[in-house]
């Protein structure tokens, strides 16, 4: 749980434009869906998957295992599927 002071700090950053809020953030549904072929996601790179409701997730293949995250960096609203993957860490291209 976020304490009140941290929440106020976050709200002030949002108002000042320092943090972007993803209005298309996918809601967790707790189910598996088929989004394409295994060969569609090259190892060590990301792929953008647009869901039926218009939301996007970034899918990565790391060591033969697939992982999906929100395709949105709150720092500059950059798509994370287009970012660098270092082992199992996604680093936004705008963070240098």
C-alpha positions in Angstrom: 0.0 0.0 0.0 1.3 3.4 -0.9 1.4 5.9 2.0 -0.3 9.2 1.6 2.9 11.3 1.2 4.1 9.0 -1.6 0.7 9.3 -3.4 0.8 13.1 -3.1 4.3 13.2 -4.5 3.2 11.0 -7.4 0.2 13.2 -8.1 2.3 16.3 -8.1 4.7 14.7 -10.6 1.8 13.7 -12.9 0.5 17.3 -12.8 4.0 18.7 -13.7 4.2 16.3 -16.6 7.1 14.2 -15.3 5.2 10.9 -15.2 2.8 9.7 -17.9 -0.3 7.6 -17.1 -1.2 4.9 -19.6 -4.9 5.4 -20.2 -4.9 2.2 -22.3 -3.4 0.0 -19.6 -4.6 -3.6 -20.0 -6.6 -5.0 -17.1 -5.4 -8.2 -15.7 -7.8 -11.0 -16.5 -5.8 -14.0 -15.2 -6.1 -16.0 -18.4 -3.9 -17.1 -21.2 -4.5 -16.0 -24.8 -2.9 -16.9 -28.1 -1.3 -13.9 -29.7 0.8 -15.4 -32.5 3.3 -18.0 -33.5 6.4 -18.7 -31.3 8.6 -17.7 -34.3 7.0 -14.2 -34.4 9.0 -13.1 -31.3 12.8 -13.4 -31.9 14.9 -14.2 -28.9 16.2 -11.1 -27.2 13.8 -8.7 -28.8 10.3 -7.4 -28.1 7.1 -7.6 -30.0 4.0 -5.4 -29.6 0.7 -7.2 -29.3 -2.5 -5.2 -29.6 -5.3 -6.9 -27.6 -9.0 -7.0 -28.7 -9.9 -4.0 -26.5 -7.1 -1.9 -28.0 -4.6 -2.1 -25.2 -1.0 -3.1 -25.9 1.4 -5.4 -24.2 5.1 -6.0 -25.0 6.1 -9.6 -25.4 9.6 -10.8 -25.0 11.3 -14.2 -25.3 14.1 -14.7 -22.8 15.8 -18.0 -22.6 13.0 -19.8 -24.4 10.3 -18.4 -22.0 7.8 -15.7 -22.9 7.1 -12.7 -20.8 4.6 -9.9 -21.3 4.5 -6.4 -19.7 2.6 -3.2 -20.3 3.9 -1.6 -23.5 4.4 1.8 -21.9 7.1 3.6 -20.0 5.7 6.0 -17.5 8.8 8.2 -17.9 8.2 9.4 -21.4 5.3 7.2 -22.7 7.8 5.3 -25.0 6.7 1.8 -26.2 8.8 -0.8 -24.2 8.5 -3.4 -27.0 10.9 -1.2 -29.0 13.3 -0.9 -26.2 16.5 -2.7 -25.3 16.5 -6.1 -23.6 19.5 -6.9 -21.4 19.2 -10.5 -20.1 15.7 -10.3 -18.5 15.6 -6.5 -18.0 13.8 -4.1 -20.3 15.4 -0.7 -20.5 13.5 2.1 -22.1 15.5 3.6 -25.1 14.9 7.1 -23.8 16.7 6.3 -20.5 20.1 6.0 -22.2 
